[in-house]
Amino acid sequence: MQHSLIALLIFLGSLGAAQAQTVAEVASKWGLLGTWQIDCRAPVSRSNGAITYLVTGGKLQMQRDFGGDKNAGNDTNTIVAAARKPDGTLEYTTVFPSLGQTRQQTDTKGSDGRRRALSNRNVDTNEYTIKDGKLVSNGTDSLWQTRCR
């Protein structure tokens, strides 16, 4: 009986491991990979940044391009955690070494495939830039982004 219990526990443990997904797999299945902008027809700029999510060396990366503005935050950062929530949103955590921050963002997807941030917060300070789908600075809704490529 004891051996059967141990065998069952080992089997269940291996089953759970087989179902575990990498950060890149979670993001890919949700539909995050690709380049996103507010307006794909307009040039990349500080107000119309191109955010690209891609897998490099097995790691999920976020590349931010805000055009020629050297102070706009053009960089590449690693997404270290991602989970699809029961409500269909995607929550992911990104390390920004150049900012000295780790941020957690939750995105929702519209029926037309666009996405927008419902929340974005500094993990260390719990300070939000987006909360409940609104910019904390002025209360306006976060903007929808379209996958451009």
C-alpha positions in Angstrom: 0.0 0.0 0.0 2.8 2.4 0.9 4.6 1.7 -2.3 1.5 2.3 -4.3 1.0 5.7 -2.6 4.6 6.7 -3.3 4.2 5.6 -7.0 1.0 7.6 -7.2 2.7 10.7 -5.8 5.6 10.4 -8.2 3.2 10.0 -11.1 1.2 13.0 -10.1 4.3 15.1 -9.6 5.6 14.2 -13.1 2.2 15.0 -14.6 2.3 18.4 -13.0 5.8 19.0 -14.4 4.7 17.9 -17.9 1.9 20.5 -17.8 4.2 23.3 -16.6 4.8 25.9 -19.3 7.7 28.2 -19.7 7.2 32.0 -19.6 7.6 32.1 -23.4 5.0 29.4 -23.9 2.5 31.2 -21.7 3.0 34.5 -23.6 2.9 32.8 -27.0 -0.3 30.9 -26.3 -2.0 34.1 -25.0 -0.9 35.9 -28.3 1.6 38.4 -26.9 4.5 37.7 -29.3 5.0 40.3 -32.1 5.2 44.0 -32.4 2.5 46.2 -30.9 1.7 49.9 -31.4 -1.2 52.2 -30.8 -1.2 53.0 -34.6 0.7 50.7 -36.9 0.4 53.1 -39.8 2.0 56.0 -38.0 5.8 56.2 -37.5 7.4 55.0 -34.3 7.7 57.8 -31.8 7.7 58.6 -28.1 3.8 58.6 -28.2 3.5 55.7 -30.6 6.2 53.3 -29.4 6.7 49.9 -30.9 6.8 47.2 -28.2 8.1 43.9 -29.5 7.8 40.6 -27.6 10.1 37.9 -28.8 11.8 34.7 -27.7 15.6 34.8 -27.7 17.7 31.9 -26.4 14.5 30.5 -24.8 13.8 33.7 -22.9 10.9 36.0 -23.4 12.2 39.5 -24.2 10.5 42.9 -24.5 12.1 45.4 -26.9 10.9 49.0 -26.6 11.5 51.4 -29.5 10.3 55.0 -29.2 11.9 56.3 -32.3 15.0 58.4 -32.5 14.6 60.0 -29.0 17.7 58.8 -27.1 16.1 59.5 -23.8 12.8 57.7 -24.5 13.7 54.3 -23.0 14.7 52.3 -26.1 15.9 49.0 -24.6 15.5 45.2 -24.3 14.3 43.6 -21.1 13.6 40.1 -19.9 10.2 38.9 -18.8 10.8 36.6 -15.9 7.3 35.4 -15.1 4.0 35.1 -17.0 0.6 33.6 -16.1 -2.8 33.5 -17.8 -5.4 34.4 -15.2 -8.8 32.7 -15.0 -10.5 35.9 -16.4 -8.3 35.5 -19.6 -5.9 38.3 -18.8 -2.1 37.9 -19.0 0.0 38.9 -16.0 3.7 39.2 -16.6 6.8 40.5 -14.7 9.6 42.4 -16.5 13.0 43.3 -15.2 14.2 46.7 -16.3 17.9 46.9 -15.4 18.4 50.4 -16.9 15.6 51.7 -14.6 16.5 49.6 -11.6 12.9 48.3 -11.5 10.9 45.2 -11.8 7.4 45.8 -13.0 4.3 43.6 -13.1 1.7 44.3 -15.8 -1.7 42.8 -16.5 -3.0 42.9 -20.1 -6.4 42.2 -21.5 -7.3 41.3 -25.0 -10.2 42.6 -27.0 -12.4 40.5 -29.2 -10.7 42.1 -32.2 -7.2 40.9 -31.0 -6.0 44.3 -29.7 -4.6 44.5 -26.2 -4.2 47.0 -23.4 -2.8 47.2 -20.0 -5.2 47.0 -17.0 -2.4 47.5 -14.5 1.3 48.3 -14.4 3.1 48.5 -11.1 6.6 48.7 -9.6 7.0 45.4 -7.7 9.3 46.9 -5.1 7.3 50.0 -4.3 3.8 48.9 -5.3 3.5 52.2 -7.1 1.1 52.0 -10.0 1.3 53.8 -13.4 -1.9 52.1 -14.6 -4.5 50.8 -12.2 -8.0 49.4 -13.1 -7.3 50.2 -16.8 -6.7 53.9 -16.1 -3.5 56.0 -16.1 -2.8 57.0 -12.5 -1.4 60.3 -13.6 -4.6 61.7 -15.2 -7.4 59.0 -14.9 -7.7 58.4 -18.6 -8.1 54.9 -20.0 -5.0 53.0 -21.1 -4.7 52.8 -24.8 -5.4 49.8 -27.0 -2.5 48.5 -29.0 -2.6 46.5 -32.3 -0.2 43.8 -33.3 1.5 45.3 -36.3 3.8 42.3 -37.2 
